[in-house]
Each structure stands twice: as structure tokens, then as C-alpha cells.
């Protein structure tokens, strides 16, 4: 039972990391995360940094939100977005293992870093 639970948890984690890699394949989404890493932004505030429509920007934010990389809150008539670092930390841990730095990956496990 324990082995089955561990295998299920590992498969679930792999799906999350795979999803994050796909989400980060888009340059606009990476740029959104870079901006949100510095501060919270509304869609309008983010929009001045891009040459895309607000609808396209909102679509990118929705994808990031579904991947668990950003969250939003309502402030008046605006939706304010901020980064969630947990998924990115897990992905970095995967990269650490790929480059032979399991010690760093193990240090990151269980760490929760939300601002």
C-alpha cells in the first residue's frame, strides 16, 4: 500500500512538473512571471509591458493560474495577480536532479515559499 501511494504521488508530481514546463515554454508567460516576481500587478498594469491584446494577456494569466503559478484577488473592479513559487521550486528541484545536484533538490523538498 505504501509503495502504491508513493508511486501515485510521484506520478502526480511528474504531471505537475510536466505541465509547468509546457506553460513556461511561452515567452510571454515567462515575462509575466518575471514581472510578478517583483510585484503584484493588475491586467492593465501588466499590459503596458506587452505588445499583445488584453484578451491574449488574460488568456496567458488564466493558463498560469491553472498551472498553479499565479493567483489573483479582487480589488475593486480590478483583478490583482501575484506569483506562487511552489511549482517553480519543484521544477528547479527536477533540474537540480538532472544536472546531478540532488543535494540541492532535497533541500528544496517540502519548502513553501509564497510571498
N, C-alpha and C positions, 0 to 999 in steps of 0.2 A: 504494500500500500504506500509506504514512504517513497519507494523508488518511482512508482507511478506518479505520485504527486510532484516529485522533483522533476520528472520528465515533462509533465504538463506545464509546470512553472517555467522551465527552460524554453519550451516551445512558445509559450505565451510571451516571454521576454524577447525571444528572437523575432516574433511577429511585430512587436512594438518597435524594436530597433530597425527592422526592415522598412517599416512604414516611415520612420523618421528619416532614414537615408533617402527614400523616394521623395519625401516632402522637401528635403534640403537640396535636391538636385536642381531646383529652380532658383535662378539668381535673384529674382525679386523677393522671394520668400527669405532667402539668406539675408538680403539687405534689410528687410523688415525686422528680422531678429537682431541684427546688428544695431539698428536704431532703438528697438525696445530694450536692448541690453543696457542702454544709457538712461532711458527714461520711459515713463508711460506716455502714450500718445492716443489721440482720437484719430478716426479715419481721416478727417480733414487735415489734421496736423501731419500725419504720415504722407498724405497725398502730395504735399509740396516737394517731397524728396523723389518723386517718381514721375515718369512721363507715360502714365497709364491712366485709364479711366477710374473713377471712384468705384464703379461696379467691379472692375477687374481687381482692384486693390481689396475690396471687400471679399471677393472670392478667395484671394490668397490668404486673407486673415481667417476665413472660415476653414480652409484646409489646415492651416497651422493650429487652429483651435481644436479641430477633430483629431489631430495628431498629438494633442496634449502639450504643445509647445508654447501656446499663448492662452491667456484667459482675458475676459472682459468684464467690466462693471458698467452700470449705467450711472451717468452723472448728468442730471437734467435731461436734455434731448440728445446728448452725446453718449456714445459707447467708447469707453476708455480701455485700451489694450495694454497688457504687460506680459513680459516673458515668464515662462515657467521653465526652470532649468533642469528639472529631474530627468526628462527624456534625453536632453543633450548630455548630461553627465553619464547616463547609461551608455549612450553611443560612444562617448570618449573612452569609457571603460572597455568597450569592444575593440576600439582602435588600439588601445594600450596592449591588449592581448595579442592583436595581430602583429604588432611590432616587437613583441617579446617583453613587454613591461607589465607582466601580471601583477607585480607588487603594487604598481600604481592603480591598476584596475581593482584589486582587492581593497585598497584604501578608500576607493570611491563607493564601494557597495554599501548600501544602507544609508548613505548620506543624503539628506534632503536639503536643498538649497533654494528656497523661494525667498524673494525679497518682498 
